[in-house]
Amino acid sequence: MSRSGVHLRTERATPSRPFNLQARLAAAGAAHTVQQAAVGQVIFAEGEVADTIMYVQQGTVKVSAFSKSKPHREAVMALPRAGDFFGEACLVGKSFRTAKATAITRTAVLAIDKTDMVRMLREERAVFQCFLEYMLRRHRRIEDDLVDQLLGSAEQRLARTLLILAGYGARGRRPKKVLPRMSQSTLAGMVGTSRARVNYFLKQFKRQGFIDTDTILTVHRSLRRAVVDDRLVRES
């Protein structure tokens, strides 16, 4: 029992028993649905009503914003993976989506009613801890992205993006190495450079043995050598 009189249920995740958010939501009677998304499927679009917060159970999602003056110009804001939340702006008063979320692999997400999510953050210690850990990881990624933009070259930013997509440095996860199919234009949007530059750097990485691109894009651990500053590839 807390000092405020609210009972906080506890559940600690362990390597052998990861925290099951869906089970906790069901036990607490929180409104939620499971959404399956195919590659390229839009999970939510800019301007839609923001009444749920999303939790990635499986796969990878791209959250991006688009220029008002140049609609085809895309800025990739985040790449939520299994164990990450997205669309959390609805918890702080955003009534409409300000970005677009698209599945870049086969993806399963939990859509949680924002009112129930707020209640669970107050009453369920395990849910609060899960969300807090996500927010701290997200803050760290934003800091790393800022350092990357200010101090890193486009080549380093591409290397770091490929390493993150392949799962290198992700806590408690084995890297997949094989990247989901995506265009060089999409990678360029993630890195903040041109498609031509991405094409050039990919050829250089392949020549150096950092990646393979014969049939599918495979990322090797040696790609870390392309990133001079270790901060750019620390755990994300």
VOKE-354998 format. One record per residue: residue in three letters; x, z, y of N, C-alpha, C in turn. Coordinates in Angstrom, 2 decimals, m for minus. Layout:
# residues N
NODE   lumba      n_px      n_pz      n_py     ca_px     ca_pz     ca_py      c_px      c_pz      c_py
NODE     ALA         X         Z         Y         X         Z         Y         X         Z         Y
...
# end
This chain:
# residues 236
NODE   lumba      n_px      n_pz      n_py     ca_px     ca_pz     ca_py      c_px      c_pz      c_py
NODE     MET      0.86      0.00     m1.19      0.00      0.00      0.00      0.89      0.00      1.24
NODE     SER      0.66     m0.93      2.17      1.45     m0.98      3.38      0.94      0.04      4.38
NODE     ARG      1.67      0.26      5.47      1.25      1.22      6.49     m0.06      0.80      7.13
NODE     SER     m0.33     m0.52      7.16     m1.56     m1.00      7.77     m2.76     m0.84      6.86
NODE     GLY     m2.52     m0.42      5.59     m3.61     m0.24      4.66     m3.93     m1.47      3.84
NODE     VAL     m3.18     m2.57      4.06     m3.40     m3.81      3.31     m2.53     m3.79      2.07
NODE     HIS     m3.13     m3.98      0.92     m2.38     m3.98     m0.32     m1.65     m5.32     m0.48
NODE     LEU     m0.36     m5.28     m0.68      0.44     m6.49     m0.83      0.81     m6.66     m2.30
NODE     ARG      0.30     m7.72     m2.92      0.65     m8.00     m4.31      2.05     m8.58     m4.35
NODE     THR      2.82     m8.20     m5.33      4.19     m8.67     m5.42      4.39     m9.49     m6.69
NODE     GLU      5.23    m10.48     m6.57      5.62    m11.30     m7.71      6.96    m11.93     m7.36
NODE     ARG      7.97    m11.60     m8.09      9.30    m12.10     m7.79      9.67    m13.24     m8.72
NODE     ALA     10.14    m14.35     m8.14     10.55    m15.48     m8.95     11.93    m15.22     m9.55
NODE     THR     12.15    m15.69    m10.75     13.45    m15.61    m11.41     13.79    m16.99    m11.93
NODE     PRO     15.08    m17.26    m12.24     15.44    m18.58    m12.76     14.64    m18.97    m13.98
NODE     SER     14.28    m18.00    m14.85     13.54    m18.30    m16.06     12.03    m18.34    m15.82
NODE     ARG     11.58    m17.75    m14.70     10.15    m17.72    m14.40      9.95    m18.03    m12.92
NODE     PRO      9.97    m19.33    m12.55      9.80    m19.70    m11.15      8.43    m19.31    m10.63
NODE     PHE      8.34    m19.09     m9.35      7.08    m18.70     m8.73      6.07    m19.83     m8.85
NODE     ASN      4.88    m19.52     m9.34      3.82    m20.49     m9.56      2.79    m20.33     m8.45
NODE     LEU      2.92    m21.14     m7.41      2.03    m21.01     m6.26      0.60    m21.37     m6.63
NODE     GLN      0.42    m22.40     m7.45     m0.94    m22.81     m7.82     m1.67    m21.70     m8.55
NODE     ALA     m0.98    m21.02     m9.46     m1.60    m19.91    m10.18     m1.96    m18.77     m9.23
NODE     ARG     m1.09    m18.49     m8.27     m1.35    m17.42     m7.31     m2.55    m17.77     m6.43
NODE     LEU     m2.65    m19.05     m6.02     m3.79    m19.48     m5.21     m5.09    m19.31     m5.98
NODE     ALA     m5.07    m19.71     m7.26     m6.27    m19.60     m8.09     m6.68    m18.14     m8.27
NODE     ALA     m5.68    m17.26     m8.49     m5.97    m15.85     m8.70     m6.56    m15.20     m7.44
NODE     ALA     m6.13    m15.69     m6.28     m6.60    m15.12     m5.02     m7.87    m15.80     m4.51
NODE     GLY     m8.35    m16.81     m5.23     m9.57    m17.49     m4.81     m9.37    m18.35     m3.58
NODE     ALA     m8.14    m18.83     m3.35     m7.86    m19.66     m2.19     m8.26    m21.11     m2.46
NODE     ALA     m8.91    m21.73     m1.49     m9.34    m23.12     m1.65     m8.12    m24.05     m1.64
NODE     HIS     m8.00    m24.86     m2.69     m6.89    m25.78     m2.78     m7.23    m26.91     m3.75
NODE     THR     m6.56    m28.02     m3.59     m6.71    m29.14     m4.50     m5.33    m29.68     m4.85
NODE     VAL     m5.24    m30.33     m6.00     m4.00    m30.99     m6.41     m4.16    m32.48     m6.16
NODE     GLN     m3.24    m33.06     m5.40     m3.28    m34.48     m5.11     m2.11    m35.18     m5.78
NODE     GLN     m2.40    m36.25     m6.51     m1.38    m37.08     m7.11     m1.17    m38.30     m6.22
NODE     ALA      0.06    m38.64     m5.93      0.34    m39.78     m5.06      1.35    m40.71     m5.72
NODE     ALA      1.05    m41.98     m5.73      1.97    m42.99     m6.24      3.01    m43.32     m5.18
NODE     VAL      4.06    m44.03     m5.58      5.10    m44.43     m4.64      4.50    m45.26     m3.51
NODE     GLY      4.78    m44.86     m2.28      4.27    m45.58     m1.11      2.89    m45.16     m0.65
NODE     GLN      2.25    m44.26     m1.39      0.89    m43.84     m1.01      0.95    m42.86      0.16
NODE     VAL      0.05    m43.05      1.11     m0.03    m42.16      2.29     m0.79    m40.90      1.91
NODE     ILE     m0.17    m39.76      2.15     m0.79    m38.47      1.84     m1.66    m38.03      3.03
NODE     PHE     m1.13    m38.17      4.23     m1.96    m38.05      5.43     m1.35    m38.91      6.51
NODE     ALA     m2.20    m39.34      7.46     m1.78    m40.24      8.52     m1.85    m39.53      9.87
NODE     GLU     m1.09    m40.04     10.82     m1.11    m39.50     12.17     m2.52    m39.61     12.76
NODE     GLY     m2.99    m38.53     13.36     m4.31    m38.52     13.98     m5.40    m37.94     13.10
NODE     GLU     m5.13    m37.73     11.81     m6.13    m37.14     10.93     m6.29    m35.65     11.23
NODE     VAL     m7.44    m35.11     10.87     m7.70    m33.68     11.07     m6.71    m32.88     10.23
NODE     ALA     m6.11    m31.87     10.85     m5.12    m31.03     10.17     m5.79    m29.72      9.77
NODE     ASP     m6.34    m29.68      8.56     m7.01    m28.46      8.10     m6.44    m27.93      6.80
NODE     THR     m5.32    m28.52      6.34     m4.65    m28.04      5.12     m3.14    m28.05      5.32
NODE     ILE     m2.45    m27.18      4.60     m1.00    m27.19      4.54     m0.63    m27.67      3.14
NODE     MET      0.41    m28.48      3.03      0.78    m29.11      1.77      2.00    m28.42      1.15
NODE     TYR      2.00    m28.37     m0.18      3.11    m27.81     m0.94      3.48    m28.81     m2.03
NODE     VAL      4.75    m29.22     m2.08      5.19    m30.22     m3.04      5.46    m29.56     m4.39
NODE     GLN      4.71    m29.98     m5.39      4.97    m29.51     m6.75      5.99    m30.39     m7.46
NODE     GLN      5.91    m31.68     m7.20      6.77    m32.65     m7.87      6.99    m33.84     m6.96
NODE     GLY      8.21    m34.38     m6.97      8.47    m35.60     m6.22      9.07    m35.35     m4.85
NODE     THR      9.06    m36.40     m4.02      9.64    m36.34     m2.68      8.71    m37.06     m1.71
NODE     VAL      8.57    m36.47     m0.53      7.67    m37.00      0.50      8.50    m37.33      1.74
NODE     LYS      8.09    m38.37      2.44      8.72    m38.72      3.71      7.73    m38.42      4.84
NODE     VAL      8.14    m37.58      5.78      7.32    m37.26      6.95      7.94    m37.97      8.14
NODE     SER      7.19    m38.85      8.77      7.77    m39.68      9.83      6.83    m39.83     11.01
NODE     ALA      7.43    m40.12     12.16      6.69    m40.39     13.39      7.03    m41.79     13.86
NODE     PHE      6.13    m42.37     14.66      6.32    m43.74     15.11      6.26    m43.82     16.62
NODE     SER      7.04    m44.75     17.17      7.07    m44.96     18.61      5.74    m45.54     19.09
NODE     LYS      5.25    m45.02     20.22      4.01    m45.54     20.79      4.21    m46.94     21.36
NODE     SER      5.38    m47.18     21.96      5.65    m48.49     22.56      6.13    m49.51     21.55
NODE     LYS      6.78    m49.01     20.46      7.26    m49.91     19.40      6.74    m49.37     18.07
NODE     PRO      5.49    m49.74     17.70      4.83    m49.15     16.52      5.62    m49.26     15.22
NODE     HIS      6.49    m50.25     15.12      7.24    m50.44     13.88      8.53    m49.61     13.84
NODE     ARG      8.83    m48.92     14.95     10.02    m48.09     15.01      9.70    m46.71     14.46
NODE     GLU     10.37    m46.34     13.38     10.05    m45.11     12.65     11.19    m44.10     12.75
NODE     ALA     10.84    m42.83     12.93     11.81    m41.73     12.90     11.42    m40.81     11.76
NODE     VAL     12.31    m40.64     10.79     12.03    m39.78      9.64     12.36    m38.34     10.04
NODE     MET     11.35    m37.47     10.01     11.50    m36.10     10.48     11.89    m35.14      9.36
NODE     ALA     11.44    m35.41      8.14     11.72    m34.50      7.02     11.50    m35.23      5.71
NODE     LEU     12.15    m34.70      4.65     12.00    m35.23      3.30     11.66    m34.07      2.37
NODE     PRO     10.45    m33.53      2.43     10.08    m32.40      1.58     10.17    m32.77      0.10
NODE     ARG     10.75    m31.84     m0.69     10.87    m32.02     m2.14     10.18    m30.86     m2.84
NODE     ALA     10.22    m30.86     m4.17      9.56    m29.80     m4.95      9.98    m28.43     m4.42
NODE     GLY      8.98    m27.59     m4.13      9.24    m26.26     m3.60      9.16    m26.17     m2.09
NODE     ASP      8.94    m27.31     m1.41      8.85    m27.34      0.05      7.40    m27.47      0.49
NODE     PHE      7.12    m26.98      1.70      5.84    m27.19      2.35      5.98    m28.32      3.36
NODE     PHE      4.87    m28.88      3.78      4.85    m29.77      4.94      3.44    m29.75      5.52
NODE     GLY      3.33    m30.24      6.77      2.04    m30.15      7.46      1.74    m28.75      7.94
NODE     GLU      2.78    m27.91      8.09      2.56    m26.51      8.44      2.18    m26.31      9.91
NODE     ALA      2.24    m27.37     10.72      1.87    m27.23     12.13      0.42    m26.81     12.30
NODE     CYS     m0.40    m27.07     11.29     m1.81    m26.67     11.38     m1.96    m25.15     11.46
NODE     LEU     m0.94    m24.41     11.02     m1.01    m22.95     11.05     m0.82    m22.38     12.45
NODE     VAL     m0.32    m23.21     13.36     m0.06    m22.73     14.73     m0.92    m23.48     15.75
NODE     GLY     m2.09    m23.91     15.31     m3.07    m24.45     16.26     m3.13    m25.95     16.40
NODE     LYS     m2.31    m26.71     15.66     m2.40    m28.16     15.73     m3.65    m28.62     14.97
NODE     SER     m4.57    m29.25     15.67     m5.84    m29.65     15.06     m5.76    m31.02     14.39
NODE     PHE     m4.76    m31.83     14.79     m4.62    m33.17     14.24     m3.18    m33.41     13.81
NODE     ARG     m3.00    m34.27     12.82     m1.66    m34.59     12.34     m0.90    m35.36     13.41
NODE     THR      0.34    m34.98     13.64      1.17    m35.67     14.62      2.23    m36.53     13.94
NODE     ALA      2.16    m36.65     12.61      3.11    m37.46     11.86      2.40    m38.05     10.64
NODE     LYS      3.09    m38.91      9.95      2.57    m39.54      8.74      3.39    m39.06      7.54
NODE     ALA      2.71    m38.75      6.44      3.40    m38.30      5.23      3.14    m39.32      4.12
NODE     THR      4.24    m39.80      3.52      4.16    m40.84      2.50      4.98    m40.43      1.29
NODE     ALA      4.46    m40.65      0.10      5.20    m40.36     m1.13      6.27    m41.43     m1.33
NODE     ILE      7.52    m41.02     m1.55      8.56    m42.00     m1.84      8.95    m41.97     m3.32
NODE     THR      8.36    m41.04     m4.08      8.42    m41.06     m5.54      7.02    m40.66     m6.03
NODE     ARG      6.79    m40.73     m7.33      5.54    m40.18     m7.86      5.50    m38.71     m7.51
NODE     THR      4.44    m38.32     m6.85      4.41    m36.99     m6.23      3.11    m36.26     m6.55
NODE     ALA      3.23    m34.94     m6.69      2.06    m34.07     m6.83      2.17    m32.99     m5.77
NODE     VAL      1.12    m32.85     m4.95      1.13    m31.84     m3.89     m0.13    m30.98     m3.97
NODE     LEU      0.03    m29.73     m3.57     m1.10    m28.84     m3.40     m1.55    m28.91     m1.95
NODE     ALA     m2.85    m29.14     m1.72     m3.42    m29.10     m0.37     m4.17    m27.78     m0.25
NODE     ILE     m3.67    m26.88      0.60     m4.19    m25.52      0.70     m4.94    m25.35      2.02
NODE     ASP     m6.16    m24.86      1.95     m6.94    m24.61      3.16     m6.15    m23.69      4.10
NODE     LYS     m6.04    m24.08      5.37     m5.17    m23.34      6.28     m5.66    m21.91      6.51
NODE     THR     m6.97    m21.69      6.51     m7.48    m20.34      6.70     m7.08    m19.44      5.54
NODE     ASP     m7.19    m19.97      4.31     m6.79    m19.21      3.13     m5.28    m18.98      3.12
NODE     MET     m4.53    m19.98      3.60     m3.07    m19.84      3.63     m2.66    m18.71      4.58
NODE     VAL     m3.30    m18.65      5.74     m2.99    m17.58      6.69     m3.30    m16.21      6.07
NODE     ARG     m4.44    m16.12      5.40     m4.81    m14.85      4.75     m3.79    m14.46      3.70
NODE     MET     m3.35    m15.44      2.89     m2.40    m15.12      1.82     m1.03    m14.74      2.37
NODE     LEU     m0.64    m15.34      3.48      0.63    m14.96      4.08      0.61    m13.51      4.54
NODE     ARG     m0.58    m13.00      4.87     m0.72    m11.61      5.30     m0.82    m10.65      4.12
NODE     GLU     m1.43    m11.12      3.04     m1.76    m10.21      1.95     m0.90    m10.37      0.70
NODE     GLU     m0.32    m11.54      0.50      0.43    m11.82     m0.73      1.93    m11.90     m0.43
NODE     ARG      2.66    m10.88     m0.84      4.08    m10.83     m0.53      4.83    m12.03     m1.12
NODE     ALA      4.45    m12.44     m2.34      5.15    m13.54     m3.00      4.95    m14.85     m2.25
NODE     VAL      3.73    m15.08     m1.77      3.46    m16.29     m1.00      4.21    m16.25      0.32
NODE     PHE      4.20    m15.09      0.97      4.94    m14.93      2.22      6.43    m15.20      2.02
NODE     GLN      7.00    m14.66      0.94      8.42    m14.85      0.66      8.73    m16.32      0.38
NODE     CYS      7.86    m16.98     m0.38      8.03    m18.40     m0.68      8.02    m19.23      0.60
NODE     PHE      7.08    m18.94      1.49      6.96    m19.69      2.74      8.12    m19.38      3.67
NODE     LEU      8.54    m18.12      3.72      9.66    m17.74      4.58     10.94    m18.44      4.14
NODE     GLU     11.19    m18.48      2.83     12.39    m19.15      2.33     12.37    m20.63      2.69
NODE     TYR     11.18    m21.25      2.60     11.07    m22.65      2.99     11.41    m22.82      4.47
NODE     MET     10.84    m21.97      5.34     11.07    m22.11      6.77     12.54    m21.92      7.12
NODE     LEU     13.22    m21.00      6.42     14.65    m20.80      6.67     15.45    m22.02      6.22
NODE     ARG     15.07    m22.62      5.08     15.75    m23.85      4.63     15.51    m24.97      5.63
NODE     ARG     14.28    m25.07      6.11     13.95    m26.13      7.07     14.73    m25.95      8.36
NODE     HIS     14.83    m24.70      8.84     15.60    m24.42     10.05     17.06    m24.84      9.86
NODE     ARG     17.59    m24.54      8.68     18.99    m24.89      8.40     19.17    m26.40      8.36
NODE     ARG     18.21    m27.11      7.77     18.30    m28.57      7.73     18.28    m29.15      9.14
NODE     ILE     17.40    m28.61     10.00     17.31    m29.11     11.37     18.63    m28.88     12.11
NODE     GLU     19.24    m27.72     11.90     20.54    m27.45     12.52     21.58    m28.45     12.02
NODE     ASP     21.60    m28.68     10.70     22.56    m29.63     10.14     22.32    m31.04     10.66
NODE     ASP     21.04    m31.42     10.80     20.72    m32.74     11.32     21.21    m32.89     12.75
NODE     LEU     21.08    m31.82     13.54     21.53    m31.86     14.93     23.05    m32.02     14.99
NODE     VAL     23.76    m31.23     14.18     25.22    m31.36     14.12     25.60    m32.77     13.69
NODE     ASP     24.87    m33.28     12.70     25.13    m34.62     12.18     24.97    m35.67     13.26
NODE     GLN     23.87    m35.57     14.04     23.61    m36.55     15.09     24.65    m36.47     16.20
NODE     LEU     25.10    m35.25     16.53     26.03    m35.07     17.64     27.48    m35.36     17.26
NODE     LEU     27.87    m34.99     16.04     29.27    m35.06     15.65     29.58    m36.08     14.56
NODE     GLY     28.58    m36.45     13.78     28.83    m37.33     12.65     28.64    m38.80     13.01
NODE     SER     29.27    m39.66     12.24     29.09    m41.10     12.40     27.88    m41.55     11.61
NODE     ALA     27.45    m42.79     11.83     26.33    m43.34     11.06     26.69    m43.39      9.58
NODE     GLU     27.94    m43.64      9.27     28.40    m43.68      7.88     28.24    m42.30      7.23
NODE     GLN     28.62    m41.25      7.94     28.48    m39.89      7.42     27.02    m39.51      7.25
NODE     ARG     26.18    m39.91      8.22     24.75    m39.58      8.13     24.11    m40.27      6.92
NODE     LEU     24.52    m41.51      6.66     23.99    m42.21      5.49     24.44    m41.52      4.21
NODE     ALA     25.72    m41.14      4.14     26.24    m40.46      2.94     25.48    m39.16      2.70
NODE     ARG     25.27    m38.39      3.76     24.55    m37.12      3.62     23.11    m37.35      3.18
NODE     THR     22.45    m38.36      3.75     21.08    m38.67      3.37     20.99    m39.04      1.89
NODE     LEU     21.91    m39.87      1.41     21.92    m40.27      0.00     22.16    m39.06     m0.92
NODE     LEU     23.05    m38.17     m0.52     23.33    m36.97     m1.32     22.11    m36.06     m1.39
NODE     ILE     21.41    m35.91     m0.27     20.21    m35.08     m0.25     19.12    m35.69     m1.12
NODE     LEU     18.91    m37.01     m0.98     17.89    m37.67     m1.79     18.19    m37.57     m3.28
NODE     ALA     19.47    m37.58     m3.62     19.87    m37.48     m5.03     19.83    m36.05     m5.54
NODE     GLY     19.65    m35.08     m4.65     19.52    m33.69     m5.07     20.81    m32.91     m5.13
NODE     TYR     21.91    m33.45     m4.60     23.16    m32.69     m4.60     23.07    m31.55     m3.59
NODE     GLY     23.45    m30.35     m4.03     23.43    m29.20     m3.13     22.12    m28.47     m3.10
NODE     ALA     21.08    m29.00     m3.78     19.78    m28.32     m3.79     19.85    m27.12     m4.73
NODE     ARG     19.54    m25.95     m4.22     19.65    m24.71     m4.98     18.77    m24.73     m6.22
NODE     GLY     19.36    m24.42     m7.37     18.60    m24.29     m8.60     18.13    m25.60     m9.20
NODE     ARG     18.63    m26.72     m8.70     18.20    m28.02     m9.22     19.40    m28.85     m9.62
NODE     ARG     19.27    m29.56    m10.71     20.32    m30.48    m11.11     20.10    m31.81    m10.41
NODE     PRO     21.16    m32.40     m9.86     20.98    m33.68     m9.15     20.44    m34.76    m10.07
NODE     LYS     19.56    m35.59     m9.52     18.98    m36.68    m10.31     19.88    m37.92    m10.30
NODE     LYS     20.69    m38.03     m9.26     21.64    m39.12     m9.06     20.97    m40.46     m8.79
NODE     VAL     19.92    m40.78     m9.54     19.23    m42.06     m9.34     18.20    m41.89     m8.23
NODE     LEU     18.29    m42.72     m7.21     17.40    m42.61     m6.07     16.12    m43.41     m6.27
NODE     PRO     15.03    m42.94     m5.67     13.78    m43.72     m5.72     13.99    m45.05     m4.99
NODE     ARG     13.24    m46.05     m5.40     13.35    m47.35     m4.75     12.87    m47.25     m3.30
NODE     MET     13.70    m47.69     m2.38     13.32    m47.74     m0.98     14.14    m48.82     m0.30
NODE     SER     13.59    m49.38      0.74     14.25    m50.48      1.43     15.40    m49.96      2.30
NODE     GLN     16.30    m50.87      2.62     17.38    m50.51      3.52     16.84    m50.20      4.91
NODE     SER     15.71    m50.78      5.26     15.08    m50.48      6.56     14.62    m49.02      6.60
NODE     THR     14.09    m48.53      5.45     13.67    m47.13      5.38     14.86    m46.21      5.52
NODE     LEU     15.95    m46.53      4.82     17.18    m45.73      4.95     17.69    m45.75      6.39
NODE     ALA     17.60    m46.91      7.03     18.05    m47.02      8.42     17.24    m46.09      9.31
NODE     GLY     15.92    m45.99      9.05     15.08    m45.09      9.83     15.44    m43.64      9.62
NODE     MET     15.84    m43.30      8.40     16.25    m41.93      8.10     17.56    m41.57      8.79
NODE     VAL     18.46    m42.55      8.87     19.81    m42.31      9.39     19.87    m42.47     10.90
NODE     GLY     18.99    m43.32     11.44     19.03    m43.60     12.87     20.02    m44.68     13.21
NODE     THR     20.04    m45.74     12.43     20.92    m46.87     12.68     20.20    m48.14     12.27
NODE     SER     20.90    m49.26     12.27     20.26    m50.54     11.94     20.34    m50.82     10.45
NODE     ARG     19.47    m51.71      9.97     19.50    m52.10      8.55     20.82    m52.78      8.21
NODE     ALA     21.34    m53.56      9.16     22.61    m54.26      8.91     23.75    m53.26      8.68
NODE     ARG     23.76    m52.18      9.45     24.81    m51.16      9.29     24.67    m50.45      7.95
NODE     VAL     23.42    m50.15      7.55     23.18    m49.52      6.25     23.70    m50.42      5.14
NODE     ASN     23.39    m51.72      5.23     23.86    m52.68      4.23     25.37    m52.69      4.15
NODE     TYR     26.04    m52.66      5.29     27.50    m52.67      5.33     28.08    m51.41      4.69
NODE     PHE     27.52    m50.24      5.03     28.05    m48.98      4.49     27.80    m48.87      2.99
NODE     LEU     26.63    m49.34      2.52     26.35    m49.30      1.08     27.38    m50.14      0.31
NODE     LYS     27.73    m51.28      0.87     28.75    m52.13      0.22     30.10    m51.41      0.18
NODE     GLN     30.42    m50.70      1.27     31.68    m49.94      1.30     31.66    m48.80      0.29
NODE     PHE     30.55    m48.08      0.20     30.43    m46.98     m0.77     30.57    m47.51     m2.20
NODE     LYS     29.96    m48.66     m2.46     30.06    m49.24     m3.80     31.49    m49.64     m4.11
NODE     ARG     32.15    m50.25     m3.15     33.54    m50.68     m3.35     34.46    m49.49     m3.65
NODE     GLN     34.16    m48.35     m3.04     34.96    m47.14     m3.24     34.55    m46.36     m4.49
NODE     GLY     33.50    m46.83     m5.18     33.06    m46.17     m6.40     32.18    m44.96     m6.17
NODE     PHE     31.66    m44.79     m4.95     30.81    m43.65     m4.63     29.38    m43.84     m5.13
NODE     ILE     28.92    m45.10     m5.20     27.57    m45.40     m5.66     27.60    m46.64     m6.54
NODE     ASP     26.52    m46.84     m7.29     26.30    m48.08     m8.03     24.98    m48.67     m7.55
NODE     THR     24.95    m49.99     m7.38     23.73    m50.65     m6.89     23.37    m51.87     m7.73
NODE     ASP     23.91    m51.95     m8.94     23.68    m53.15     m9.75     22.20    m53.36    m10.05
NODE     THR     21.50    m52.34    m10.53     20.07    m52.46    m10.81     19.28    m51.45     m9.98
NODE     ILE     19.71    m50.20    m10.01     19.11    m49.16     m9.18     20.22    m48.41     m8.46
NODE     LEU     19.87    m47.75     m7.39     20.87    m47.04     m6.60     21.20    m45.70     m7.25
NODE     THR     22.44    m45.55     m7.69     22.91    m44.32     m8.32     23.99    m43.71     m7.45
NODE     VAL     23.84    m42.43     m7.14     24.77    m41.72     m6.25     25.67    m40.82     m7.08
NODE     HIS     26.99    m40.94     m6.89     27.95    m40.10     m7.59     28.42    m38.97     m6.67
NODE     ARG     28.82    m37.87     m7.28     29.27    m36.70     m6.51     30.43    m37.05     m5.58
NODE     SER     31.21    m38.05     m5.96     32.37    m38.44     m5.15     31.97    m38.93     m3.76
NODE     LEU     30.69    m39.22     m3.53     30.25    m39.66     m2.21     30.50    m38.59     m1.16
NODE     ARG     30.64    m37.34     m1.61     30.95    m36.26     m0.67     32.21    m36.56      0.14
NODE     ARG     33.10    m37.36     m0.43     34.35    m37.69      0.28     34.08    m38.47      1.55
NODE     ALA     32.93    m39.14      1.61     32.60    m39.91      2.80     32.14    m39.03      3.94
NODE     VAL     31.90    m37.74      3.65     31.45    m36.81      4.66     32.61    m35.88      4.99
NODE     VAL     33.18    m36.04      6.15     34.37    m35.28      6.50     34.05    m33.81      6.70
NODE     ASP     32.94    m33.53      7.40     32.55    m32.16      7.72     31.69    m31.61      6.59
NODE     ASP     32.17    m30.57      5.88     31.44    m30.00      4.75     30.09    m29.45      5.15
NODE     ARG     29.90    m29.12      6.42     28.61    m28.58      6.85     27.50    m29.60      6.65
NODE     LEU     27.86    m30.88      6.64     26.86    m31.92      6.56     26.28    m32.05      5.16
NODE     VAL     26.93    m31.48      4.15     26.41    m31.60      2.78     26.28    m30.24      2.13
NODE     ARG     26.22    m29.18      2.91     26.02    m27.88      2.30     24.59    m27.82      1.78
NODE     GLU     24.27    m26.76      1.06     22.95    m26.64      0.43     21.84    m26.89      1.43
NODE     SER     20.90    m27.79      1.07     19.82    m28.18      1.99     18.50    m27.67      1.47
# end
